[in-house]
Amino acid sequence: YDGPLMLPPEGLLDEAREAAGDMYSAAMRVPKKQERGMALGEANAALRAALTDSETGESRYKESDVQQAIKQVTTEAMRRMLREEGLRSDGRGLDDVRPIRAEASFLPRTHGSALFTRGETQTMAVCTLGGKRDSQLLDDLDGGGNKHFYLQYSFPPSSVGEVGRTGAPGRREIGHGALAEKALRPALPTFESGDWGYVTRVESNITESNGSSSMASVCGGCLAMEDAGVPLRARVAGVAMGLVLPEEGGADEDAIILTDILGSEDALGEMDFKIAGSEEGVTAFQMDIKVEGITIGIMRRALEKAKHGRTHILGEMAKCNPPPRGELAESAPRIVKVPYPQELRAKIIGKGGETIQRIIAEAGVTEMSLDDGVCTIIAPDGTSVDKAVALLKPFTEVPEVGKVYENVMVKKVTPFGAFVEIVQGQDGLIHISDVAVERIDKVEDVLKEGDVVSAVMCVMITEKGQVRLSRKACLPGGDKTVAPAGPSHKELKAAAEKAAATIEIGQEFSGVKVVAVMPYGCFVSLSDGVDGLLHVSQFSEGRNGDARDYVQEGQTVDVVVEGRNDKGKLQLAVRSAFA
């Protein structure tokens, strides 16, 4: 704005000082906000009466000029009291913080809560814990994402003694909430690291306001999270600082820095400087100034006084009575992480998600998610968690050589042995030679489909992951010898994939052996654990039928690597006829 300053008409300020100056000075000394407001209202009425024309009954000045004069006279009264007496409207000194009272677990059914009161500013903070699905979805220019900690701030008209419509949060509420959230976030363990598996939401409900409700939200929100059992790195508090600049030509030392400002000091002063942090450092700050700028010297003094004020508030928060619970409330959800072998992921999910959905329904849990070999279970109580873990265990169990499995059911009987289910979805073979101590001619003489075998021992796991069991090993006089432990199926598979990755397209192999024949082709062993598919269409130039009519296991052939399919499997072409 390059135009002239909008000043009250000449003589209006002198007339206002003479008519109501003493009343404004007295009003600014009233400690309580509502009573001070009433006193200021009386001073305003007296001033307006003095400025009213006795003949017309109308004001001799425009309303905008009168409002400007009222603010100027009120500001002068406040500044005069600060400079000459070092006192503020509520009787405090320049560096004093208003009385603080804190109470945790204020709302018994919430996950965490705290009532924080500083003078005539009060917040009722509530902390709610949830699972990954409760995170806040972001949609912004940076691509969006999810927030696992968020603070929402509510400032109803009733907090300042007014009546008004409430609806979606306004710009002020969003800004204050963002400041408090930024102040508290560094104190939280990170969700991504796995140190804290809960999505954490804090709601700050302002029930009364007379200055710096955002910093009260920081204090109340911190105590509410402690009450909910959030393992904070440090306790965080916030304080708002004010400024009254010296008269023109004055030194920086003459500037008045105010700690924990009132609403009137914010409105009539030159600065509202909010700063939050722990005893170790600052986590967030925000500054509103009504002048072109302030000097480094004033800023340094403000930061130093803010540190003293913040330290004092942290000390008062430590006196919270009753203190924060420091552990999960009975009403809070429970989160348990269960590791599982990555290759069993599909087994846990089941066809079309059938298995995992059945566990969720039977256990009564809220959510189950599978990420990088860890199943995260979120449930409303510990009983549901325990039931879900028990239902999940069979799907995460990997067979072990030497382990005994009890009460297993026979699923299928064949001439060479019986297949039994040792854990959910995992079958093993009891060879006919391992069914009984004595020699038997038929498996059916001892075991039938549907029978329950009291105990079997795992004696071998083949390179392909097939489980070999022995009933005989669990009978008196039975052989308990197990196969020596070798590389696991997972290790063998990883080694084979690594070896296959070294084979190049166009690489030739001579005299390699056919290891398996299927109707659509045969598998040829190129090296230990590395097979390639020779499709039936490669056998001859004409149209070929069933591959089993052309080749048998054990034959040899010369091949060349033609390519890889979409799953990375090697595809071969014939260089010479089968031998």
C-alpha positions in Angstrom: 0.0 0.0 0.0 1.6 3.2 -1.2 -1.1 5.6 -0.1 -1.3 7.9 3.0 -1.7 6.4 6.4 -5.3 6.1 7.6 -5.2 8.2 10.8 -8.0 9.4 13.1 -9.1 13.0 12.4 -7.2 15.7 14.2 -8.4 16.2 17.8 -10.3 12.9 18.0 -7.6 11.1 20.0 -7.2 14.0 22.5 -11.0 14.1 22.9 -11.1 10.3 23.5 -8.2 10.4 26.1 -10.0 13.2 28.0 -13.4 11.6 27.8 -12.5 7.9 28.7 -8.8 7.6 29.1 -9.0 6.9 32.8 -11.7 4.3 32.2 -9.6 2.5 29.7 -6.6 2.5 32.1 -8.8 1.0 34.8 -10.4 -1.5 32.5 -7.0 -2.9 31.3 -6.2 -3.7 35.0 -9.2 -6.0 35.4 -7.7 -9.5 35.8 -10.5 -11.7 34.4 -11.3 -11.6 30.7 -15.1 -11.4 30.8 -15.1 -8.7 33.5 -12.4 -6.8 31.6 -14.5 -7.0 28.5 -17.5 -5.6 30.4 -15.3 -2.7 31.7 -14.0 -2.0 28.2 -17.6 -2.0 27.0 -18.5 0.7 29.6 -15.5 2.8 28.5 -16.6 2.5 24.9 -20.1 3.6 25.8 -18.8 6.6 27.7 -16.5 7.6 24.8 -19.4 7.2 22.2 -21.6 9.4 24.4 -18.9 12.1 24.6 -18.6 12.0 20.8 -22.3 12.3 20.2 -23.8 15.6 18.9 -26.3 16.8 21.5 -28.6 18.3 18.9 -28.7 15.5 16.2 -28.0 12.6 18.5 -25.5 11.2 16.0 -21.7 10.8 16.3 -19.6 13.6 15.2 -17.1 11.1 13.7 -17.3 8.1 11.3 -17.6 4.7 13.0 -14.3 3.6 11.5 -12.5 6.6 13.0 -14.1 5.9 16.4 -13.0 2.3 16.3 -9.4 3.3 15.4 -9.4 5.8 18.3 -10.7 3.1 20.7 -7.9 0.7 19.7 -5.3 3.5 20.0 -6.4 4.6 23.5 -6.7 1.0 24.7 -3.2 0.2 23.4 -1.7 3.3 25.1 -3.3 2.2 28.4 -1.8 -1.3 28.1 1.7 -0.1 27.1 1.8 2.5 29.8 1.0 -0.1 32.4 3.8 -2.4 31.0 6.4 0.3 30.8 5.8 2.2 34.0 4.8 -0.6 36.3 6.0 -3.8 34.6 2.5 -5.3 35.2 0.0 -6.9 32.8 -3.8 -7.0 32.8 -4.0 -10.1 35.0 -1.5 -8.9 37.5 1.5 -10.9 36.2 5.0 -9.8 35.6 6.5 -9.7 32.2 8.1 -13.1 32.4 5.4 -14.9 34.4 3.4 -17.9 33.0 -0.2 -18.2 34.1 -1.2 -20.9 36.6 -1.2 -24.4 35.0 -3.4 -27.3 35.9 -3.2 -30.7 34.1 -5.3 -33.8 34.6 -4.8 -37.1 32.6 -7.3 -39.9 32.0 -10.0 -37.2 32.2 -12.3 -39.3 29.9 -12.3 -42.9 31.1 -13.5 -44.6 27.9 -11.0 -43.0 25.5 -7.6 -44.5 24.6 -5.9 -41.4 26.2 -7.1 -38.0 27.3 -5.9 -34.9 29.2 -7.4 -31.7 30.4 -4.8 -28.9 30.2 -5.6 -25.5 31.7 -3.3 -22.4 31.6 -5.0 -19.4 33.0 -8.2 -18.8 31.0 -7.2 -21.1 28.2 -8.2 -24.7 28.3 -8.1 -27.7 26.0 -9.6 -31.2 26.3 -7.2 -33.3 24.3 -8.1 -36.9 23.3 -5.7 -39.5 21.8 -7.1 -42.3 19.6 -5.1 -45.3 18.4 -5.9 -47.3 15.3 -4.5 -49.5 12.6 -3.0 -48.8 9.2 -6.4 -48.4 7.7 -7.1 -45.5 10.1 -4.3 -43.4 8.6 -5.2 -40.0 7.0 -5.3 -40.2 3.2 -3.5 -37.3 1.6 -4.1 -36.0 -1.9 -1.8 -33.3 -2.9 0.5 -32.0 -5.6 3.4 -34.2 -4.3 1.6 -37.4 -5.1 -0.3 -37.9 -1.8 0.2 -40.7 0.7 -0.9 -41.5 4.2 -0.3 -39.7 7.5 0.1 -42.0 10.5 0.0 -39.2 13.0 -2.3 -36.3 12.8 -3.7 -33.6 15.1 -7.1 -32.1 14.6 -8.0 -28.8 16.3 -11.5 -27.6 17.2 -12.3 -24.1 18.3 -16.1 -23.7 18.8 -17.6 -20.2 19.3 -18.5 -21.2 22.9 -14.8 -21.2 23.8 -14.9 -17.4 23.7 -18.4 -17.0 25.1 -20.1 -16.6 21.7 -22.9 -18.4 19.9 -22.3 -19.3 16.3 -22.6 -22.0 13.6 -20.1 -24.8 13.6 -19.2 -26.8 10.5 -16.1 -27.8 8.6 -12.8 -26.5 10.1 -11.8 -23.0 8.9 -8.5 -21.7 7.9 -7.6 -20.7 11.4 -8.4 -24.1 12.9 -6.5 -25.9 10.2 -3.4 -23.7 10.7 -3.4 -24.0 14.5 -3.8 -27.8 14.2 -1.0 -28.0 11.7 1.3 -26.0 14.0 0.6 -28.2 17.0 0.9 -31.4 14.9 4.3 -30.3 13.6 5.4 -29.5 17.2 4.5 -33.0 18.4 5.6 -35.1 15.5 9.3 -35.2 16.2 8.6 -36.7 19.7 6.7 -39.7 18.2 8.4 -43.0 17.2 8.1 -43.5 13.4 5.4 -45.7 12.1 7.5 -46.9 9.2 10.3 -48.2 11.4 8.0 -50.5 13.2 8.8 -49.0 16.6 5.2 -48.0 17.0 2.6 -49.8 15.0 -0.4 -47.6 15.8 -1.8 -44.8 13.7 -2.1 -42.0 16.3 -4.8 -39.3 16.1 -5.0 -36.4 18.6 -8.0 -34.1 18.8 -7.7 -30.8 20.7 -11.1 -29.4 21.8 -10.7 -25.9 23.0 -13.2 -25.3 25.8 -12.0 -21.8 26.8 -9.6 -19.4 25.1 -7.7 -16.4 26.2 -4.5 -16.6 24.3 -2.4 -19.3 22.6 -4.8 -22.2 22.4 -2.5 -23.8 19.8 0.3 -24.0 22.4 -2.2 -25.4 24.9 -3.0 -28.0 22.2 0.7 -29.0 22.1 0.8 -29.5 25.9 -2.6 -31.2 26.2 -1.9 -33.4 23.1 1.5 -34.5 24.6 -0.1 -35.5 27.9 -3.0 -37.3 26.1 -0.5 -39.4 24.0 1.4 -40.3 27.2 -1.9 -41.3 28.7 -2.6 -43.6 25.7 0.8 -45.3 26.1 2.6 -43.7 23.1 6.3 -44.1 23.8 7.3 -40.5 23.2 11.0 -39.6 22.8 10.5 -36.5 25.0 7.8 -34.4 26.5 6.9 -31.3 24.5 5.4 -28.0 25.5 4.7 -24.7 23.8 4.5 -21.0 24.8 3.5 -17.8 23.0 5.6 -14.7 23.3 4.6 -11.1 22.8 6.4 -7.9 22.0 6.0 -4.2 22.7 8.5 -2.2 20.7 10.2 0.9 22.3 9.3 4.4 21.3 10.8 5.7 18.1 14.5 6.0 18.5 14.6 3.6 21.5 17.2 0.8 21.9 16.6 -2.9 21.5 17.0 -3.3 25.3 13.9 -1.1 25.8 11.7 -3.5 23.9 9.4 -5.4 26.2 9.2 -9.2 25.7 6.1 -10.8 27.2 5.8 -14.5 28.1 2.6 -16.5 27.7 0.5 -13.7 26.2 -3.2 -13.0 26.7 -5.6 -12.5 23.8 -5.5 -8.7 24.4 -1.7 -8.6 24.4 -1.8 -10.5 21.1 -4.3 -8.0 19.6 -2.6 -4.8 20.9 1.1 -5.9 20.7 3.5 -6.1 17.8 4.3 -9.8 17.8 2.8 -13.2 18.4 5.7 -15.7 18.5 4.7 -19.3 19.2 7.5 -21.7 20.0 7.3 -25.3 21.1 9.8 -28.0 22.0 11.4 -30.2 24.6 14.0 -29.4 27.2 16.6 -30.3 24.5 15.5 -28.2 21.6 12.8 -26.6 19.5 10.4 -28.7 17.4 8.2 -25.9 15.8 7.7 -22.2 15.8 5.5 -19.6 14.1 5.7 -15.8 14.2 3.1 -13.1 13.4 4.4 -9.6 13.4 2.7 -6.2 12.8 5.8 -4.3 12.0 8.2 -4.4 9.1 10.7 -6.5 11.1 12.5 -7.0 14.3 16.2 -7.0 15.0 18.5 -10.0 15.8 18.9 -8.7 19.3 15.2 -8.7 20.0 14.8 -12.2 18.4 17.6 -13.5 20.6 16.0 -12.2 23.8 12.6 -13.6 22.7 14.1 -17.1 22.2 15.9 -17.0 25.5 12.8 -16.0 27.4 10.8 -18.6 25.5 13.1 -21.3 26.6 12.7 -20.3 30.3 8.9 -20.2 29.8 8.9 -23.6 28.0 11.0 -25.2 30.8 8.6 -23.8 33.4 5.6 -25.3 31.6 7.3 -28.7 31.2 7.9 -28.6 35.0 4.2 -27.9 35.6 3.2 -30.7 33.2 5.3 -33.1 35.3 2.9 -32.3 38.2 -0.1 -33.6 36.2 -2.6 -35.2 38.6 -3.5 -37.9 38.0 -0.5 -38.5 35.9 -0.6 -40.0 32.4 -1.3 -43.8 32.4 1.8 -44.6 30.4 0.4 -47.8 29.0 -2.3 -49.0 26.7 -5.8 -48.5 28.0 -8.2 -51.5 28.2 -10.3 -49.9 25.6 -7.3 -49.5 23.2 -6.9 -51.9 20.3 -4.1 -54.4 20.4 -1.5 -54.8 17.7 0.6 -58.0 17.4 3.2 -58.7 14.7 3.7 -62.4 13.7 6.6 -63.3 11.4 5.9 -65.9 8.7 8.0 -67.4 5.8 7.5 -65.3 2.8 6.8 -68.3 0.6 3.7 -69.1 2.7 2.0 -65.8 1.9 -0.3 -67.3 -0.6 -1.2 -70.1 1.8 -2.1 -67.6 4.5 -4.3 -65.5 2.1 -6.0 -68.6 0.7 -8.0 -68.8 -2.5 -9.6 -65.4 -3.1 -8.6 -64.3 0.4 -10.8 -67.0 1.9 -8.3 -68.2 4.6 -7.4 -64.8 6.0 -11.0 -63.5 5.9 -12.1 -66.6 7.8 -9.4 -65.9 10.5 -10.6 -62.3 10.8 -14.2 -63.4 11.2 -13.6 -66.2 13.6 -11.2 -64.3 15.9 -13.1 -61.0 15.8 -10.1 -59.0 14.8 -10.3 -55.6 13.0 -7.5 -56.0 10.5 -4.8 -58.4 9.3 -2.1 -57.3 6.8 0.8 -59.1 5.3 4.0 -57.1 4.6 7.5 -58.5 4.0 7.2 -61.6 6.0 5.3 -60.0 8.9 1.6 -60.4 9.6 0.2 -57.4 11.6 -2.9 -58.2 13.6 -5.1 -55.4 15.0 -7.9 -56.4 17.4 -10.2 -54.7 19.9 -8.8 -56.7 22.8 -6.2 -59.2 23.8 -8.5 -62.2 23.6 -9.2 -61.6 19.9 -5.5 -61.3 19.3 -4.7 -64.6 21.0 -7.4 -66.4 19.0 -6.1 -64.9 15.7 -2.5 -65.9 16.5 -3.7 -69.5 17.3 -5.6 -69.7 14.1 -2.7 -68.3 12.1 0.0 -70.5 13.6 -0.7 -73.6 11.4 -0.4 -71.5 8.3 3.0 -70.1 9.3 4.6 -73.3 10.6 7.4 -74.8 8.5 8.1 -78.5 8.8 11.3 -79.4 10.8 13.3 -82.6 10.6 13.1 -84.5 13.9 9.9 -82.8 15.0 7.0 -85.0 16.2 3.5 -84.1 15.0 0.6 -85.4 17.0 -3.0 -86.4 16.1 -2.6 -86.0 12.4 -5.3 -87.2 10.0 -4.8 -89.5 7.0 -5.9 -87.7 3.9 -5.1 -90.2 1.2 -3.8 -93.9 1.0 -1.7 -95.1 -1.9 0.1 -98.4 -2.5 3.4 -96.9 -1.5 2.3 -95.0 1.6 -0.2 -92.7 3.3 -0.4 -88.9 3.1 -1.3 -87.1 6.3 -1.8 -83.4 7.1 0.7 -82.4 9.7 -0.2 -78.7 9.8 -2.9 -76.7 8.0 -2.4 -77.1 4.3 0.9 -79.1 4.6 0.8 -82.8 3.8 3.6 -85.3 4.4 4.1 -88.9 3.2 4.4 -91.9 5.5 6.2 -94.4 3.3 4.9 -98.0 3.6 8.2 -99.0 5.2 7.7 -96.4 7.9 4.1 -97.2 8.7 4.8 -100.0 11.3 7.8 -101.6 13.1 7.1 -104.9 11.4 6.9 -105.4 7.6 3.5 -105.0 6.1 2.2 -105.9 2.6 -0.5 -103.2 2.3 -0.8 -99.7 3.8 -4.6 -100.4 4.2 -3.8 -103.1 6.7 -2.8 -100.4 9.2 -4.0 -97.1 8.0 -7.2 -96.0 6.3 -8.4 -92.6 4.9 -9.8 -90.5 7.8 -7.8 -92.3 10.5 -6.1 -90.2 13.1 -2.4 -91.1 13.7 -1.4 -90.4 17.3 2.2 -89.3 16.4 4.5 -89.1 13.4 8.1 -87.8 13.1 9.5 -85.8 10.2 12.5 -87.7 9.1 13.3 -86.0 5.8 12.6 -82.9 3.7 13.5 -83.3 0.0 15.2 -80.7 -2.2 11.7 -80.0 -3.6 10.3 -79.4 -0.2 8.4 -82.7 0.1 8.0 -83.9 3.7 8.8 -87.6 4.6 7.3 -88.8 7.8 7.6 -92.0 10.0 5.0 -93.5 12.2 7.4 -96.3 13.0 9.8 -93.8 14.7 7.1 -93.0 17.3 6.4 -96.7 18.2 8.2 -98.8 20.7 11.2 -100.4 19.0 10.9 -98.1 16.0 13.9 -96.6 14.1 14.2 -92.9 15.1 17.0 -92.2 12.6 16.4 -89.0 10.6 18.1 -87.8 7.4 21.1 -85.4 8.0 20.0 -81.8 7.8 21.0 -80.2 4.5 20.1 -76.9 2.9 16.5 -75.9 3.3 14.1 -75.8 0.4 14.1 -72.0 0.5 18.0 -72.0 0.4 18.1 -74.5 -2.5 15.5 -72.5 -4.4 17.4 -69.2 -3.9 20.7 -70.9 -5.1 18.9 -72.3 -8.2 17.5 -68.9 -9.1 20.9 -67.4 -8.7 22.5 -70.0 -10.9 19.7 -69.6 -13.6 20.3 -65.9 -13.7 23.9 -66.5 -14.9 22.8 -68.4 -18.0 22.7 -66.3 -21.1 20.3 -66.3 -24.1 22.0 -68.3 -26.9 24.1 -70.4 -24.5 24.5 -74.0 -25.7 24.4 -77.2 -23.6 25.4 -80.7 -24.9 24.3 -84.1 -23.6 22.0 -82.8 -20.9 19.5 -85.2 -19.3 15.7 -85.2 -19.5 14.5 -85.2 -15.9 10.7 -84.9 -16.3 8.2 -85.4 -19.2 4.8 -83.7 -19.4 2.3 -83.8 -22.2 3.4 -80.4 -23.4 7.1 -81.0 -23.3 10.1 -82.1 -21.2 12.3 -80.5 -18.5 16.0 -80.8 -19.1 18.6 -80.4 -16.3 21.2 -77.8 -17.3 23.0 -77.7 -14.0 22.3 -78.6 -10.3 18.9 -77.3 -9.5 18.5 -75.4 -12.9 16.0 -76.9 -15.4 14.7 -75.6 -18.7 11.6 -76.4 -20.7 11.9 -78.0 -24.1 8.4 -77.6 -25.6 6.9 -80.4 -27.6 6.8 -78.1 -30.7 10.6 -78.3 -30.7 10.8 -82.0 -31.2 10.2 -82.0 -35.0 9.1 -79.6 -37.7 5.7 -81.3 -38.1 2.8 -80.9 -35.6 3.5 -83.0 -32.5 1.1 -84.5 -30.0 1.8 -85.8 -26.5 5.5 -85.3 -25.6 5.4 -88.6 -23.7 5.1 -90.4 -27.1 8.5 -89.1 -28.2 10.8 -88.9 -25.2 11.5 -90.6 -21.8 13.2 -89.6 -18.6 16.9 -90.3 -18.7 17.5 -89.6 -22.4 20.0 -86.9 -23.4 19.8 -84.1 -25.9 21.8 -81.1 -27.1 19.9 -77.8 -26.5 20.3 -74.0 -26.8 18.7 -71.4 -24.5 16.1 -69.6 -26.7 14.7 -67.2 -24.1 12.8 -66.7 -20.8 9.1 -66.6 -20.2 7.3 -63.9 -18.2 8.2 -65.7 -14.9 11.9 -65.9 -15.8 11.9 -69.6 -16.6 14.3 -70.8 -19.3 12.9 -71.9 -22.6 15.0 -74.2 -24.8 15.4 -75.3 -28.4 16.7 -78.6 -29.8 20.2 -78.7 -31.4 20.2 -82.5 -32.0 17.9 -85.5 -31.7 17.3 -87.3 -28.4 19.7 -90.1 -27.5 
